[in-house]
Amino acid sequence: MINLNEKCPCGSNNIYNECCGKFIDNIQIPKTAEELMRSRYSAYTKAKIDYIKETMTGPALKKFNYQSSMEWATESIWLKLEVLNHKIDKKDSNIAYVEFKAFYIINNLPQLLHEKSKFKRINEKWFYYSGDK
């Protein structure tokens, strides 16, 4: 049963269907790299790995493994997302960076993923390109 008032996992305090859900369900496309990053986090919390793959390009897509991503998504207890920084590249407005921290538990151990992600906009659509941990 779907909870229509469910808060979005991305930490926005908005309702999921009005926030990341509309991107994950392909109703709209994210307008910014930060919206894409938040929706990708939410997709992991819901094990929507097809969306994860569809929103990748370049090195990230080449290294992508569907099965290991599904295992990580389903075996983790997702706690919260903190977006630290979002900026557009000064020389190329089709490149953006989002620094974030994702907190989760796996195998009863607390984990932190701290990454500066690179995104590319191709034909007006943002894609995750790479990340530095």
DSSP file (Angstrom, degrees, kcal/mol; ACC not computed):
  #  RESIDUE AA STRUCTURE BP1 BP2  ACC     N-H-->O    O-->H-N    N-H-->O    O-->H-N    TCO  KAPPA ALPHA  PHI   PSI    X-CA   Y-CA   Z-CA
    1    1 A M              0   0    0      0, 0.0     2,-0.4     0, 0.0     0, 0.0   0.000 360.0 360.0 360.0 133.2    0.0    0.0    0.0
    2    2 A I        -     0   0    0      2,-0.0     2,-0.8     1,-0.0     3,-0.1  -0.686 360.0-142.3 -88.1 132.1    1.4    3.4   -1.0
    3    3 A N    >   -     0   0    0     -2,-0.4     3,-1.6     1,-0.1    -1,-0.0  -0.845   9.9-164.5 -93.0 108.6    1.4    6.1    1.6
    4    4 A L  T 3  S+     0   0    0     -2,-0.8    13,-0.2     1,-0.3    -1,-0.1   0.670  88.4  51.0 -69.6 -16.4    0.5    9.3   -0.2
    5    5 A N  T 3  S+     0   0    0     10,-0.1    -1,-0.3    11,-0.1     2,-0.1   0.217  78.6 137.9-103.9  13.9    1.8   11.5    2.6
    6    6 A E    <   -     0   0    0     -3,-1.6    10,-3.5     9,-0.1    11,-0.3  -0.386  55.8-121.5 -63.3 130.6    5.2    9.7    2.9
    7    7 A K  B     -A   15   0A   0      8,-0.3     8,-0.2    -2,-0.1    -1,-0.1  -0.443  32.7-102.6 -69.9 146.7    8.1   12.2    3.4
    8    8 A C    >   -     0   0    0      6,-2.8     3,-1.4     1,-0.1     5,-0.5  -0.508  19.2-135.9 -72.1 135.4   10.8   12.0    0.7
    9    9 A P  T 3  S+     0   0    0      0, 0.0    72,-0.3     0, 0.0    -1,-0.1   0.693  94.1  81.0 -63.1 -17.8   14.0   10.2    1.8
   10   10 A C  T 3  S-     0   0    0      1,-0.1    29,-0.0    70,-0.1    -2,-0.0   0.585 107.3-114.4 -70.5  -8.1   16.1   13.0    0.3
   11   11 A G  S <  S+     0   0    0     -3,-1.4    -1,-0.1     3,-0.1    -4,-0.0   0.573  81.1 123.2  90.5   8.7   15.6   15.1    3.4
   12   12 A S  S    S-     0   0    0     -4,-0.2     3,-0.1     2,-0.1    -5,-0.0   0.662  72.1-129.8 -76.2 -15.5   13.7   17.9    1.7
   13   13 A N        +     0   0    0     -5,-0.5     2,-0.2     1,-0.3    -1,-0.1   0.568  69.3 124.2  69.3  12.0   10.7   17.5    4.1
   14   14 A N  S    S-     0   0    0     -6,-0.1    -6,-2.8     1,-0.1    -1,-0.3  -0.562  75.4 -87.5 -93.5 164.3    8.4   17.4    1.0
   15   15 A I  B >>  -A    7   0A   0     -8,-0.2     3,-1.1    -2,-0.2     4,-0.7  -0.532  38.0-124.3 -70.6 136.4    6.0   14.6    0.2
   16   16 A Y  G >4>S+     0   0    0    -10,-3.5     5,-2.6     1,-0.3     3,-1.3   0.886 108.7  50.6 -51.2 -49.8    7.8   11.8   -1.8
   17   17 A N  G 345S+     0   0    0    -11,-0.3    -1,-0.3     1,-0.3     5,-0.1   0.746 114.4  45.3 -65.3 -22.4    5.4   11.9   -4.8
   18   18 A E  G <45S+     0   0    0     -3,-1.1    -1,-0.3     3,-0.1    -2,-0.2   0.454 124.4  32.9 -95.7  -3.2    5.8   15.7   -5.1
   19   19 A C  T X<5S-     0   0    0     -3,-1.3     3,-0.8    -4,-0.7     4,-0.5   0.358 133.8 -11.0-117.7-113.1    9.6   15.5   -4.7
   20   20 A C  T >>5S+     0   0    0      1,-0.2     4,-2.6     2,-0.2     3,-1.0   0.770 120.9  72.9 -68.9 -26.3   11.8   12.7   -5.9
   21   21 A G  H 3><S+     0   0    0     -5,-2.6     4,-2.5     1,-0.3    -1,-0.2   0.860  91.0  57.2 -57.1 -37.6    9.0   10.4   -6.7
   22   22 A K  H <4>S+     0   0    0     -3,-0.8     5,-2.6    -6,-0.5     6,-2.1   0.784 112.0  42.7 -67.5 -25.2    8.0   12.4   -9.8
   23   23 A F  H X45S+     0   0    0     -3,-1.0     3,-1.7    -4,-0.5    -2,-0.2   0.907 114.1  48.7 -81.9 -47.1   11.5   11.9  -11.2
   24   24 A I  H 3<5S+     0   0    0     -4,-2.6    -2,-0.2     1,-0.3    -3,-0.2   0.845 112.7  49.3 -62.3 -34.7   11.9    8.3  -10.3
   25   25 A D  T 3<5S-     0   0    0     -4,-2.5    -1,-0.3    -5,-0.3    -2,-0.2   0.294 115.4-118.0 -88.0  10.0    8.5    7.5  -11.8
   26   26 A N  T < 5S+     0   0    0     -3,-1.7    -3,-0.2     2,-0.2    -2,-0.1   0.815  78.8 124.9  58.7  35.9    9.5    9.5  -15.0
   27   27 A I  S   <S+     0   0    0     -5,-2.6     2,-0.3     1,-0.3    -4,-0.2   0.813  82.4   2.4 -86.9 -37.6    6.8   12.1  -14.6
   28   28 A Q  S    S-     0   0    0     -6,-2.1    -1,-0.3     0, 0.0    -2,-0.2  -0.911  73.0-122.2-138.5 166.0    9.3   14.9  -14.8
   29   29 A I        -     0   0    0     -2,-0.3    -6,-0.1    -3,-0.1    -5,-0.0  -0.903  39.7 -98.1-109.5 145.8   13.1   15.3  -15.2
   30   30 A P        -     0   0    0      0, 0.0    96,-0.5     0, 0.0     3,-0.0  -0.339  24.0-153.0 -60.5 137.7   15.2   17.0  -12.6
   31   31 A K  S    S+     0   0    0     94,-0.1     2,-0.3    -2,-0.0     3,-0.0   0.696  76.3  34.3 -84.9 -20.7   16.0   20.6  -13.4
   32   32 A T  S  > S-     0   0    0      1,-0.1     4,-1.9    94,-0.1     5,-0.1  -0.881  81.1-115.7-131.5 162.4   19.3   20.6  -11.5
   33   33 A A  H  > S+     0   0    0     -2,-0.3     4,-2.9     1,-0.2     5,-0.2   0.859 117.2  56.5 -63.5 -35.2   22.1   18.3  -10.7
   34   34 A E  H  > S+     0   0    0      2,-0.2     4,-2.8     1,-0.2     5,-0.2   0.920 105.3  49.9 -64.4 -42.2   21.2   18.5   -7.0
   35   35 A E  H  > S+     0   0    0      1,-0.2     4,-2.3     2,-0.2    -1,-0.2   0.915 112.5  48.4 -60.7 -41.2   17.6   17.4   -7.8
   36   36 A L  H  X S+     0   0    0     -4,-1.9     4,-2.3     2,-0.2    -2,-0.2   0.936 111.5  49.1 -63.6 -45.5   19.0   14.5   -9.7
   37   37 A M  H  X S+     0   0    0     -4,-2.9     4,-2.2     1,-0.2    -2,-0.2   0.926 112.2  48.2 -60.9 -44.7   21.4   13.6   -6.9
   38   38 A R  H  X S+     0   0    0     -4,-2.8     4,-2.4     1,-0.2    -1,-0.2   0.902 111.9  49.7 -62.2 -40.9   18.6   13.7   -4.3
   39   39 A S  H  X S+     0   0    0     -4,-2.3     4,-2.4    -5,-0.2    -1,-0.2   0.854 108.3  53.3 -68.7 -32.8   16.4   11.6   -6.5
   40   40 A R  H  X S+     0   0    0     -4,-2.3     4,-2.1     2,-0.2    -1,-0.2   0.904 108.8  49.5 -67.7 -40.3   19.2    9.0   -7.0
   41   41 A Y  H  X S+     0   0    0     -4,-2.2     4,-2.0     2,-0.2    -2,-0.2   0.951 112.2  48.1 -59.8 -48.3   19.6    8.8   -3.2
   42   42 A S  H  X S+     0   0    0     -4,-2.4     4,-1.1     1,-0.2    -2,-0.2   0.887 108.5  54.9 -60.2 -38.9   15.8    8.3   -2.9
   43   43 A A  H  <>S+     0   0    0     -4,-2.4     5,-2.9     1,-0.2     3,-0.4   0.894 106.5  51.2 -62.6 -39.9   15.9    5.6   -5.6
   44   44 A Y  H ><5S+     0   0    0     -4,-2.1     3,-1.3     1,-0.2    -1,-0.2   0.913 106.0  54.8 -62.4 -40.9   18.6    3.7   -3.7
   45   45 A T  H 3<5S+     0   0    0     -4,-2.0    -1,-0.2     1,-0.3    -2,-0.2   0.773 116.3  38.3 -64.2 -23.6   16.4    3.8   -0.5
   46   46 A K  T 3<5S-     0   0    0     -4,-1.1    -1,-0.3    -3,-0.4    -2,-0.2   0.272 111.5-119.2-108.4   8.2   13.6    2.2   -2.6
   47   47 A A  T < 5 +     0   0    0     -3,-1.3     2,-1.3    -4,-0.3    -3,-0.2   0.869  57.3 155.1  54.1  41.8   15.8   -0.1   -4.6
   48   48 A K    >>< +     0   0    0     -5,-2.9     4,-1.3     1,-0.2     3,-0.5  -0.600   6.8 161.6 -94.4  70.9   14.8    1.5   -7.9
   49   49 A I  H 3>  +     0   0    0     -2,-1.3     4,-2.4     1,-0.2     5,-0.2   0.747  63.5  65.5 -72.0 -25.5   18.0    0.5   -9.6
   50   50 A D  H 3> S+     0   0    0      1,-0.2     4,-2.6     2,-0.2    -1,-0.2   0.923 103.6  48.7 -59.8 -42.0   16.6    0.9  -13.1
   51   51 A Y  H <> S+     0   0    0     -3,-0.5     4,-1.2     2,-0.2    -2,-0.2   0.903 108.1  54.3 -63.5 -41.0   16.4    4.7  -12.4
   52   52 A I  H >< S+     0   0    0     -4,-1.3     3,-0.6     1,-0.2    -2,-0.2   0.947 112.4  43.2 -56.7 -49.4   19.9    4.6  -11.0
   53   53 A K  H >< S+     0   0    0     -4,-2.4     3,-1.4     1,-0.2    -2,-0.2   0.903 110.5  55.2 -65.1 -41.7   21.2    3.1  -14.3
   54   54 A E  H 3< S+     0   0    0     -4,-2.6    -1,-0.2     1,-0.3    -2,-0.2   0.704 105.6  53.9 -65.5 -19.3   19.1    5.4  -16.5
   55   55 A T  T << S+     0   0    0     -4,-1.2    73,-3.3    -3,-0.6     2,-0.3   0.070  95.2  89.3-105.5  24.1   20.5    8.5  -14.8
   56   56 A M  B <   +b  128   0B   0     -3,-1.4     2,-0.3    71,-0.2    73,-0.2  -0.852  43.6 165.0-119.1 155.2   24.2    7.6  -15.4
   57   57 A T    >>  +     0   0    0     71,-2.0     3,-0.9    -2,-0.3     4,-0.8  -0.941  47.8  12.1-152.1 172.5   26.6    8.2  -18.2
   58   58 A G  H 3> S-     0   0    0     -2,-0.3     4,-2.1     1,-0.2     3,-0.3  -0.180 122.9  -6.8  60.6-143.0   30.4    8.1  -18.9
   59   59 A P  H 3> S+     0   0    0      0, 0.0     4,-1.9     0, 0.0    -1,-0.2   0.838 133.2  57.5 -58.3 -36.2   32.7    6.4  -16.4
   60   60 A A  H <> S+     0   0    0     69,-1.9     4,-0.6    -3,-0.9    -2,-0.2   0.928 109.6  44.1 -61.8 -44.7   29.9    5.8  -13.8
   61   61 A L  H >< S+     0   0    0     -4,-0.8     3,-0.7    -3,-0.3    -1,-0.2   0.881 110.2  55.4 -68.6 -37.7   27.8    3.9  -16.3
   62   62 A K  H 3< S+     0   0    0     -4,-2.1    -1,-0.2     1,-0.2    -2,-0.2   0.858 113.6  41.3 -62.9 -34.4   30.8    1.9  -17.5
   63   63 A K  H 3< S+     0   0    0     -4,-1.9    -1,-0.2    -5,-0.2    -2,-0.2   0.501  89.1 123.5 -89.8  -4.9   31.5    0.7  -13.9
   64   64 A F    <<  -     0   0    0     -3,-0.7     2,-0.5    -4,-0.6    -3,-0.1  -0.321  39.7-170.5 -66.2 134.7   27.9    0.1  -13.0
   65   65 A N     >  -     0   0    0      1,-0.2     4,-2.1    -2,-0.1     5,-0.2  -0.964   9.3-160.4-126.2 112.5   26.9   -3.3  -11.8
   66   66 A Y  H  > S+     0   0    0     -2,-0.5     4,-2.4     1,-0.2     5,-0.2   0.918  88.8  48.6 -59.4 -48.6   23.2   -3.8  -11.5
   67   67 A Q  H  > S+     0   0    0      1,-0.2     4,-2.4     2,-0.2    -1,-0.2   0.912 113.0  45.5 -63.3 -45.6   23.3   -6.8   -9.1
   68   68 A S  H  > S+     0   0    0      1,-0.2     4,-2.4     2,-0.2    -1,-0.2   0.857 112.8  52.1 -68.9 -32.4   25.8   -5.2   -6.6
   69   69 A S  H  X S+     0   0    0     -4,-2.1     4,-2.5     2,-0.2    -2,-0.2   0.907 110.0  48.6 -66.5 -41.2   23.8   -2.0   -6.7
   70   70 A M  H  X S+     0   0    0     -4,-2.4     4,-2.6     2,-0.2     5,-0.2   0.912 111.9  49.1 -63.8 -43.0   20.6   -3.9   -5.9
   71   71 A E  H  X S+     0   0    0     -4,-2.4     4,-2.3     2,-0.2    -2,-0.2   0.926 112.3  47.8 -62.6 -44.8   22.3   -5.7   -3.1
   72   72 A W  H  X S+     0   0    0     -4,-2.4     4,-1.0     1,-0.2    -2,-0.2   0.924 113.8  48.0 -61.4 -44.5   23.7   -2.5   -1.6
   73   73 A A  H  < S+     0   0    0     -4,-2.5     3,-0.2     1,-0.2    -2,-0.2   0.917 118.1  38.7 -63.4 -45.2   20.3   -0.8   -1.9
   74   74 A T  H  < S+     0   0    0     -4,-2.6    -1,-0.2     1,-0.2    -2,-0.2   0.767 116.0  49.9 -82.1 -25.3   18.3   -3.6   -0.3
   75   75 A E  H  < S+     0   0    0     -4,-2.3    32,-0.5    -5,-0.2     2,-0.3   0.582  98.1  84.6 -89.0  -9.5   20.8   -4.6    2.4
   76   76 A S  E  <  -C  106   0B   0     -4,-1.0     2,-0.7    -3,-0.2    30,-0.2  -0.664  68.7-142.8 -94.2 147.6   21.3   -1.1    3.7
   77   77 A I  E     -C  105   0B   0     28,-2.8    28,-2.0    -2,-0.3     2,-0.4  -0.949  26.9-142.9-103.2 110.6   19.1    0.8    6.2
   78   78 A W  E     +C  104   0B   0     -2,-0.7    26,-0.2    26,-0.2     3,-0.1  -0.633  26.2 172.9 -83.7 124.9   19.1    4.3    4.8
   79   79 A L  E     -     0   0B   0     24,-2.6     2,-0.3    -2,-0.4    25,-0.2   0.896  51.0 -35.6-100.1 -54.6   19.3    7.0    7.5
   80   80 A K  E     -C  103   0B   0     23,-1.4    23,-3.0     2,-0.0     2,-0.4  -0.992  39.6-131.3-168.5 163.4   19.7   10.4    5.9
   81   81 A L  E     -C  102   0B   0     -2,-0.3     2,-0.5   -72,-0.3    21,-0.2  -0.978  14.5-168.0-122.9 134.5   21.2   12.6    3.2
   82   82 A E  E     -C  101   0B   0     19,-2.9    19,-2.6    -2,-0.4     2,-0.6  -0.982   9.9-153.8-122.3 119.3   23.0   15.8    3.7
   83   83 A V  E     +C  100   0B   0     -2,-0.5    17,-0.3    17,-0.2     3,-0.1  -0.834  15.4 177.7 -90.9 121.1   23.8   18.0    0.7
   84   84 A L  E     -     0   0B   0     15,-2.6     2,-0.3    -2,-0.6    16,-0.2   0.788  61.0  -2.0 -94.0 -33.0   26.8   20.1    1.5
   85   85 A N  E     -C   99   0B   0     14,-1.7    14,-2.3     2,-0.0     2,-0.4  -0.983  48.4-171.9-162.1 144.5   27.4   22.0   -1.8
   86   86 A H  E     +C   98   0B   0     -2,-0.3     2,-0.4    12,-0.2    12,-0.2  -0.961  21.8 161.9-140.7 122.4   26.0   22.3   -5.3
   87   87 A K  E     -C   97   0B   0     10,-2.5    10,-2.9    -2,-0.4     2,-0.3  -1.000  33.5-130.1-145.9 147.2   27.7   24.4   -7.9
   88   88 A I  E     -C   96   0B   0     -2,-0.4     8,-0.3     8,-0.2     5,-0.1  -0.722  42.6-100.1 -88.7 140.3   27.7   24.8  -11.7
   89   89 A D        -     0   0    0      6,-2.9     6,-0.2     3,-0.5    -1,-0.1  -0.377  25.8-136.8 -59.8 135.4   31.1   24.7  -13.4
   90   90 A K  S    S+     0   0    0      1,-0.2     3,-0.2    -2,-0.1    -1,-0.1   0.787 101.6  39.0 -67.8 -27.7   32.3   28.2  -14.2
   91   91 A K  S    S+     0   0    0      1,-0.3     2,-0.4     4,-0.0    -1,-0.2   0.687 124.9  31.8 -96.1 -20.5   33.5   27.3  -17.7
   92   92 A D    >   -     0   0    0      3,-0.2     3,-1.8     1,-0.1    -3,-0.5  -0.885  57.9-163.2-144.6 106.7   30.7   24.9  -18.7
   93   93 A S  T 3  S+     0   0    0     -2,-0.4    -1,-0.1     1,-0.3    -3,-0.1   0.526  89.6  69.1 -70.4  -3.3   27.2   25.3  -17.5
   94   94 A N  T 3  S+     0   0    0     -6,-0.1    27,-3.0    26,-0.1     2,-0.4   0.277  91.8  70.8 -95.1  10.0   26.5   21.7  -18.6
   95   95 A I  E <   + D   0 120B   0     -3,-1.8    -6,-2.9    25,-0.2     2,-0.3  -0.990  61.2 171.0-124.9 135.8   28.7   20.4  -15.8
   96   96 A A  E     -CD  88 119B   0     23,-2.1    23,-3.0    -2,-0.4     2,-0.4  -0.955  19.9-145.0-140.9 159.5   27.8   20.6  -12.1
   97   97 A Y  E     -CD  87 118B   0    -10,-2.9   -10,-2.5    -2,-0.3     2,-0.4  -0.981   9.2-171.7-127.7 137.6   29.2   19.2   -8.8
   98   98 A V  E     -CD  86 117B   0     19,-2.0    19,-3.1    -2,-0.4     2,-0.5  -0.983   6.7-161.1-130.4 121.1   27.2   18.1   -5.8
   99   99 A E  E     +CD  85 116B   0    -14,-2.3   -15,-2.6    -2,-0.4   -14,-1.7  -0.870  26.9 158.2 -99.4 132.7   29.0   17.3   -2.5
  100  100 A F  E     -CD  83 115B   0     15,-2.5    15,-2.1    -2,-0.5     2,-0.4  -0.946  37.1-137.2-148.1 165.8   27.0   15.2   -0.1
  101  101 A K  E     -CD  82 114B   0    -19,-2.6   -19,-2.9    -2,-0.3     2,-0.5  -0.999  16.3-165.6-127.0 127.0   27.0   12.8    2.8
  102  102 A A  E     -CD  81 113B   0     11,-2.6    11,-2.7    -2,-0.4     2,-0.5  -0.964   7.3-158.0-113.0 125.9   24.8    9.7    2.8
  103  103 A F  E     +CD  80 112B   0    -23,-3.0   -24,-2.6    -2,-0.5   -23,-1.4  -0.877  26.4 144.4-106.3 131.9   24.3    7.9    6.2
  104  104 A Y  E     -CD  78 111B   0      7,-1.9     7,-3.6    -2,-0.5     2,-0.4  -0.961  40.0-123.2-156.4 169.8   23.3    4.3    6.3
  105  105 A I  E     +CD  77 110B   0    -28,-2.0   -28,-2.8    -2,-0.3     2,-0.4  -0.981  25.3 174.0-122.9 133.9   23.7    1.0    8.1
  106  106 A I  E >  S-CD  76 109B   0      3,-2.2     3,-1.7    -2,-0.4   -30,-0.1  -0.995  72.9  -0.1-139.4 136.1   24.9   -2.2    6.6
  107  107 A N  T 3  S-     0   0    0    -32,-0.5    -1,-0.1    -2,-0.4   -31,-0.1   0.875 129.7 -61.7  53.0  40.4   25.6   -5.5    8.4
  108  108 A N  T 3  S+     0   0    0      1,-0.2    -1,-0.3    -3,-0.0    -3,-0.0   0.619 114.0 117.3  64.2  15.5   24.7   -3.6   11.6
  109  109 A L  E <   -D  106   0B   0     -3,-1.7    -3,-2.2     0, 0.0    -1,-0.2  -0.955  67.9-122.2-116.1 128.5   27.6   -1.2   11.1
  110  110 A P  E     -D  105   0B   0      0, 0.0     2,-0.3     0, 0.0    -5,-0.2  -0.437  35.1-168.9 -66.3 139.5   27.0    2.6   10.6
  111  111 A Q  E     -D  104   0B   0     -7,-3.6    -7,-1.9    -2,-0.1     2,-0.4  -0.910  15.5-158.5-130.3 155.3   28.4    3.8    7.3
  112  112 A L  E     -D  103   0B   0     -2,-0.3     2,-0.7    -9,-0.2    -9,-0.2  -0.983   1.3-164.8-136.3 124.2   29.1    7.2    5.7
  113  113 A L  E     -D  102   0B   0    -11,-2.7   -11,-2.6    -2,-0.4     2,-0.6  -0.943  12.0-178.3-106.1 112.5   29.4    7.9    2.0
  114  114 A H  E     +D  101   0B   0     -2,-0.7     2,-0.4   -13,-0.2   -13,-0.2  -0.957  17.1 162.2-113.0 116.9   31.0   11.3    1.5
  115  115 A E  E     -D  100   0B   0    -15,-2.1   -15,-2.5    -2,-0.6     2,-0.7  -0.981  41.9-146.4-141.3 146.3   31.3   12.1   -2.2
  116  116 A K  E     -DE  99 132B   0     16,-2.4    16,-2.2    -2,-0.4     2,-0.3  -0.951  35.5-160.0-107.1 107.8   31.8   15.0   -4.6
  117  117 A S  E     -DE  98 131B   0    -19,-3.1   -19,-2.0    -2,-0.7     2,-0.5  -0.661  10.1-144.8 -95.4 143.6   29.8   13.9   -7.6
  118  118 A K  E     -DE  97 130B   0     12,-3.5    11,-3.0    -2,-0.3    12,-1.6  -0.905  18.0-170.2-106.0 134.0   30.2   15.3  -11.1
  119  119 A F  E     -DE  96 128B   0    -23,-3.0   -23,-2.1    -2,-0.5     2,-0.4  -0.923   7.3-156.5-123.3 147.6   27.1   15.6  -13.3
  120  120 A K  E     -DE  95 127B   0      7,-2.4     7,-2.2    -2,-0.3     2,-0.6  -0.979  11.0-141.2-125.2 139.2   26.7   16.3  -17.0
  121  121 A R  E     - E   0 126B   0    -27,-3.0     2,-0.5    -2,-0.4     5,-0.2  -0.881  22.2-179.6 -99.0 122.2   23.7   17.8  -18.7
  122  122 A I  E >  S- E   0 125B   0      3,-3.0     3,-1.4    -2,-0.6    -2,-0.0  -0.986  71.7 -13.4-125.0 120.9   23.1   16.2  -22.1
  123  123 A N  T 3  S-     0   0    0     -2,-0.5    -1,-0.2     1,-0.3     3,-0.1   0.916 130.3 -52.9  51.4  47.4   20.2   17.5  -24.3
  124  124 A E  T 3  S+     0   0    0      1,-0.2     2,-0.4    -3,-0.1    -1,-0.3   0.561 118.1 110.0  69.4  11.2   18.8   19.3  -21.2
  125  125 A K  E <   - E   0 122B   0     -3,-1.4    -3,-3.0   -96,-0.0     2,-0.2  -0.972  63.6-132.2-121.5 131.1   18.8   16.2  -19.0
  126  126 A W  E     - E   0 121B   0    -96,-0.5     2,-0.3    -2,-0.4    -5,-0.2  -0.557  23.8-174.9 -82.0 142.7   21.2   15.8  -16.1
  127  127 A F  E     - E   0 120B   0     -7,-2.2    -7,-2.4    -2,-0.2     2,-0.4  -0.985  31.2-113.5-134.4 145.7   23.2   12.6  -15.6
  128  128 A Y  E     +bE  56 119B   0    -73,-3.3   -71,-2.0    -2,-0.3    -9,-0.2  -0.677  38.2 172.6 -74.2 129.0   25.6   11.3  -12.9
  129  129 A Y  E     -     0   0B   0    -11,-3.0   -69,-1.9    -2,-0.4     2,-0.3   0.806  52.1 -29.4-109.2 -46.7   29.0   11.1  -14.5
  130  130 A S  E     - E   0 118B   0    -12,-1.6   -12,-3.5   -71,-0.2    -1,-0.4  -0.975  49.7-143.8-165.1 170.1   31.6   10.3  -11.7
  131  131 A G  E     - E   0 117B   0     -2,-0.3     2,-0.5   -14,-0.3   -14,-0.2  -0.995   4.3-150.5-149.9 143.2   32.3   10.7   -8.1
  132  132 A D  E       E   0 116B   0    -16,-2.2   -16,-2.4    -2,-0.3    -2,-0.0  -0.961 360.0 360.0-113.3 122.9   35.3   11.3   -5.8
  133  133 A K              0   0    0     -2,-0.5   -19,-0.2   -18,-0.2    -1,-0.1   0.430 360.0 360.0 -92.5 360.0   35.1    9.9   -2.3
